[in-house]
Amino acid sequence: MSTINYSEKIPNNVNLVEDRTLQRALEQWQPNFIQWWDDVGPEGSTNHEVYLRTAVSVDPQGWAQFGHVKMRDYRWGIFLNPGDPNREIHFGDHKGEQAWQDVPGEHRANLRRIIVTQGDTEPASVEQQRHLGLTAPSIYDLRNLFQVNVEEGRHLWAMVYLLHRHFGRDGREEAEALLDRRSGDENNPRILGAFNEKTPDWLAFFMFTYFTDRDGKFQLSALAESAFDPLSRTTKFMLTEEAHHMFVGESGVSRVVQRTCQVMNELKTDDVAKLRAAGVIDLPTIQRYLNFHYSVTIDLFGADQSSNAATFYSSGLKGRFEEGKRTDDHLLKDQTYKVLEVVNGRLVEKDVPMLNALNEVLRDDFIKDSVAGVGRWNKVIEKAGIPFRLTVPHKAFHRNIGALAGIKMSPEGRVVSESEWQAKKDEWLPSDADRAFVASLMGRVVEPGKFAHWIAPPVMGINRQPVDFDYVRFG
């Protein structure tokens, strides 16, 4: 069923009406979700009419429609890609068997943990971005923020459906807990560290949507390979929506860089103080933000050696990125992979069983993808004729997970002493002064076609609309 039924209280393409018990349980969860949205969703947005896309089908050729919708009236629903009754498991110990439509008892706890962890990231990012609408650099950007927010809410629904449908009372309790935790809360924080960080300004938001939503792309791609077919079908559709989030990040940083380069050329200077006085974000500060968000995000992939990762793969719960395109045996029993460790103050590589290094495999795939986008930002700088290049720091830099946790490392990958780290960390990571400066630029601009001084307009609008379209109508 590719078309979505919007006549029901919860839009869906899973024939919810045929399972009254499940329908009632989700309809009881729905007001709690709305209450969560009112409490910690985008601040002050309740009466805004926003030019949003809403999924109307899971057909990739025409899956969304655009129109002005009141934020609180957005139709969050449950959408799975069409199933294939002949789908086989194509990796791990169950390779060649039929994909599972229900949760095998022996994998129940691990599958629930995977779904809960993924589900927890979705409301967390909405909470992190709650205040950003108050300092939007344009209504085009405000609309993009709200689109990301409503789709993260939809992705929460995607995971909650799986918990309710396949995990009984445990699943219902976990679904409630997803609305109880809060990003950054001392007593009841979100599960993963990056989702408890603040997103205080728009440069941080663009870096978050470029790097951290890209982590989402890789995690969802690995889950789309799952032997548990409902999870695979759910995450495949989530990936369709996720692409826009990364676009917001990549194009956002690109426009900040473009504006900075423009002012550098107008003033014929790279002097940080002069550029800040002119109201743009200097390139070294953009580099420090990049270093921070990149390093926090690569920690999300977990420890470089993990028995859980091996179990998830061998059990068929979670594959690799683009598993089907790989030409090995998809069992990996005798294969190895290189990971890093520090020996006698130096970084060295060592071979470990690949099954145990699957977090590192996914992290390396993510790094390759991230570097490509940073290259596109550098083309903007190059085109402006400015001799500065943004770089991705070494993957051992500023790590808090795995064998590299707490190692003091320069962005180039040199092990440094505690005293050198303390002396140079404000050159490598955003300082309080950097954040205060960026915060000082954040003023709300909401006249159609107008943009804050520190960011360039986009090349084109959303869905072929003009850049000065009324993307948000304020109620």
N, C-alpha and C positions, 0 to 999 in steps of 0.2 A: 504494500500500500504506500504509494509515494505521495499522494495528496494528503493534506493535513485537514482534519475536521475542526473547523472553528465554531461550530454550533454548540459544542460542549463547554462546560465550565472550565475545563483544562484542555486547551487545544492539543491534539495528539494524532499520531498515525499508527497507534498500537492497539486499536480496537478496545480502548479502555472501558467502553460501555458494556463489553461482554464479561468483565470481571468486576462485579459490583463491590466486592469486599475491598479490592485494590483501589477502585475508584473512590469509595468512601474514605479510605485511609489517606489518599492523596488530597482529597477535598478538605480533609481536616488539617492537613499540613499547610495547605495554601494560605489561609489567613495568617498563620505564623510567619510564613515567608513575607507576606505583604507588611506585616508589623516590623519584621527585621528591616525591610527596604525603607520603611518610614523612619525607623530609628537611626540607621547607619548607612543608608543609601545616599545618593548624591544630594548634598545639602541644598535646600531651597528650590528644588526642581519640580515639586509636586504639580504645579499648575502650568508648567511650560509645555507648549506643543512643539515637539521635536520631529524633524524630518528623519525618520528612522526606517531602516529596512526590517521587515518582519518575514520570517520563513513562511512560505505558503505551500511548499512542496520539498521533497528531497531529491528532485531531479536536478542534476548539476546545470542543465541548460537554462532553467528559469525557476530558481528555488526561492527567490525573494521578491517582495514588492515594497516600494517606497511610498511614504506618505507621512503627513504630520500626525503625530500620536501624542496624547498626554502621557508623560512618563509613567505615571502610576497605573495607567490603563493599558500599558504594553501587554500583549498576550504572550506570556511565558508558557511554553508547552513542552511536550515530550515527542521528540522526533528521532527515529532510527532509520538508517539507510535500509533499502530493501534487502531481504535475506536471500541466500542461495541454499536451497534444500540439500544440494550435493557438496556443500563446502567441506573441505578436509583440513585437518590440522597439518601445517606444513613445517613444523620445527619441533624439537624436543623429543621426549620419550614417547609421546603419543602420535608422532608424525605418521600420516597416512590414515589415521582414524577419522571418523565423522566429527565435525565440530560439535561442541556441547550446547544444547539449548537451555539446560538447567545446570545448576552448580553441583559438581561432584562433591560428595561429603568430605573427602580427604583434602580438597582444595578450598573449602569454604572459608576458613579463617584468613588464608592468604589473599584470596580474591576480595573479601570484604575490606581488608586492610588497604589494598591497592585502590579500590573504589573510594573509600573514605578519604585517603590521602589526596587523591586527585580532586574529589569533591570539595575538600577543605580549602583548596587554593582559589576556588572561584569566588565565593563570597569575600574571602580575605582581600582580594585586589580591589573589590568595590569599596570595602571599608578604608583601604589605604588611600583611595582616590576621592574620598568623600567630599573634601573641601575644595578640590581643584576648580570646580565650576565657578567659584567666587572670584577666581583670578584668571579666567580664560583670556588668551590673547586675541580671540576673534570668535564670532558665533560659528564659523566653520569649524574651529577647533573644539568649541564647546559641544557642537553636535557630534563630533568624532568621539569625544570623551563619553558622552551619554550612550552612543552606540556600543562602545566597548563595555560600558557598565551593564546595559540591559542584556548583552549577550553573555557576560560572565554570570549574570543571574540565570539565564537559560541553561548554561552549562551546569550550574548547581542542580537545576531541575533534572537534567539528564542523569546525573549520578544518584539523585534521590529516588528517581523512578526505579533504577536497578536495585537499590537497597530495599525499597518497599516490595518490589515484585519478586525478588529472589532470596531474601534473607530473613523473612519472618519478623519476629519481635526484635531480634538483634538489629536488623536493618532499620526498623522504625525508630529504635532508640538512637542509632547512629545518625539518622536523618534529623532528629531533633537536636542532637549535639552540634550538627553543622551550623545551626542557627544560634547556638548558645556561645560558641567560642567567638573571640573578637581579636582582630589584628592588633598586636602590641599589648594586649591585656596582661597585666602582671600575673593574675591568678588563673586565667583561662585563655592562653594565647592560641593562635593558629599553630598547626602541626609543624610546618617547615619555617626555618629561620628567615628566609628572604621575604616571607609574607607577614612578618612582624616588623619589618622596617617601615619607616615613614616614607611617604611620597609627597614631600612638602611643596614642590614647585613643578612647573611644566617641563623643565629640562629633565628632571628626575622621572616624570611621567613618560616622556618620549624614550628615555633610556630603558625604563621598565618595559614599555610595550615592545621595544626592539629586542631586548635581551631576554627578559623574563617570560614574555609571551612566546618567544622562540623556544625556550625550554618547554613550554606547553606544547608546541608543535611536535617536538621530538618525543616527549612522554606520550602524547596522544597517538603518535604514529606507531610507537612500540606497542601500545595497548590495542591499536587497530588490528594487530596481527594475532590477537589473543584467540586461543582455542574456545573461550567462552563467547559464543557468537553474539549474544545481546550486547556485551561490552564492546566487541569489535564494531558492530553496526552503529552503536551510539557514538563512539569516538570518531568514526569516519565522518559523520555529519558535523561533529564539533570542529573538526579540522577545516571544513568548508568555511565556517564562521571565523575561525582563528586567523585566517590570512589577512583580514582587514586590520586586526589589532597590530600585527607586525608592520603593515603598511603605515599605520598611524605613527609608529615609532620611527621607522626608517625615514619617512618623508618629513616628520617633525624635526628630527636632528638635522637633516639635510637643509631644511629651511632656516634653522638657527645658524648653521655654519655659513650658509649663503649670505645672510644678512651681515654677519660679522665680517666676512671677507669684503663685502661691499663697502662697509664703513672703514675698514683698514685701507682700502684703496683710495677712498675719498680723502681720508686724513693723511694718507701716505705714512702710516706708522703701524708698528706691531707692539708699541708700548702699552702694557696691560692697563696702567693707570689712566692713560688717555682714552683707551677704548672703553673702559668702564665709565669714565666721565661722560663719554658719548652715548652711554646707555645700551651697549651691546655686551654679549658674553664672550670674553676672550677665549681663544682656542686652547690655551693651557688649562683653563677651567673646564672646558668641554672634555678635554682628555682625562682630567681627574674624575669627572662624573662617569665617563666611560669605564675607567679602571675599576671604580667602585661597583657599578651595576653588573659589569661582566663577571667580576670575581665572586660577588654574592650569588649570581645566577649559576655559575658552574659548580658551586657547592650543592645546588639542588639535585644534582645527579647522584649524590650519595658518595659513600666511601669507594675508593679506587678498587679495593678488593672486598667482595661482599658475598657471603654464602647465600643470603636472601636472593640476590640477583641470579645466582646459579640455579637456585630452587625454582624461581619464577620462570626461568627460561626452560629448564628441563621438564617442568610440569606443563608447559604450554600456556602459562598465564600471561606472559609478556615477552614479545619478541624483540628483535633489533629494528632499528630504523630501516625501512624498505627491505625487510627480510626476504621477500620474494625475488628481489633482484640480485641477491648474493649467490655466489656459485659454489660455496662449500657444502658440507654434508648436512647442515642445519641441526647437527647434534653437538658438535664442538668438543667431544670428549677428549680428544688428543691434541687440541690446539692450544697455543699459548698467545699471550699478548703482552706488550711492554707497558709497565707502569713505572712511575717515578718514586724514588725515596731519597732521603738525605743520609749520606754516609760520610762521617768525618768532615762535616761542614760543606760537603759538595753534593750536588744533585747527580744521581746516577739512575740509569734505567735497569730494570730487571724483568725477566720473563716470568709470568705467572700463568696458571691455567686460565684459558680464555673464559670459561664459564664463570669463574670468580671475578673476572675483570669486565663484565658486561656494562657496568655503570660507566667505566672508563671508555669503553667503545662508543657508547651513546654520547658521552661528553665530548669525545674527539670529533664525532659527526657534527655536533652542535657548534664546536669551535670553527670547523671548516666553513659552515654556513654563515656564522657570525662575521668571520673575516671578510667574506665576499661583500657584505653590506658596508663594512667600514671602508673597503676599497671604493665603493660608490660615493661615500662622503668625501673621500680624498680627491675624487675627480672634480668635485665642486671647488675645492681649495686650489687644485692644480689649474683649473680653468680660470680662476681669478689671478693666477700668476704669483701665488704666495708660497714661499719655500717652507712649508710646515706640513707634516703628515700626522694624522691620527694613527695610533697603533693599538693593537690588542695586547694587553700585558701577558707575560708568561703565565702558563696555567698553574704554576705553583705560587703565584703572587696572591697574598692576602686571603689565604684559604683557612677555613675553620672546620673542615670535614676531612676525614681519612688520614692517610699517612703524612700528608703535607700540612695538617692543621697546626696553626701556631708557628710554623717555620717563618722566620723573618727573611723576606725575599724582595729584591728590587723588581720593578716591572720587566727588566731585561732578563731576569732569571738568575741573578747572582745572590747567593746566600750572604746576608749582611748581619752585623752585630746588632744587639738591642739598642746601643747608643746611636748607631748610624740610622736605624729605623726611626727612632724618636726624632732625630735631627731632620730627616728627609720626608717623613710621612705626609707632611702638608704639601710637599711637591708632587706626591704620588696619589693622594686621595683628597677629596674635597675637605677643606678646613671649615671651621665654624664661620670664618670670615668669607670664604667662598659662598657658603650657603646663605649667609646673611645678605651678601651682595645680590645673588640671584633672586632671593626673596624680595629685595627692594625693587626689582624690575617688574614684579608680578602685579599688574593692575588690570582690572577688568575692561575689556574692549568688546562691546556688543553691538555696535552700529554695523549693519550689513556692509561688507566690502572694506571695512577698516581693520587694520592689524596693529598689534603692539609694535613698538619701535624696534624690539630686539629679534623679531622673526620676519622672514620674507613671506609674502602670500604664496599659496600653492599654485602650481601651473594650471590646474583645472579643478572644477568643483566636483561634488559627489553626484553620481548617477547622471552625468551630463548636464547638471544644473550649473548656472554661472557662479563664479566665486562670490559674488555679492548677493546671492540668493538668501531669503529669510529662513535659514536653516533652523532657527529657534524663534518661536513666537512666545513672548513672555506674558503669562497670565496674570 
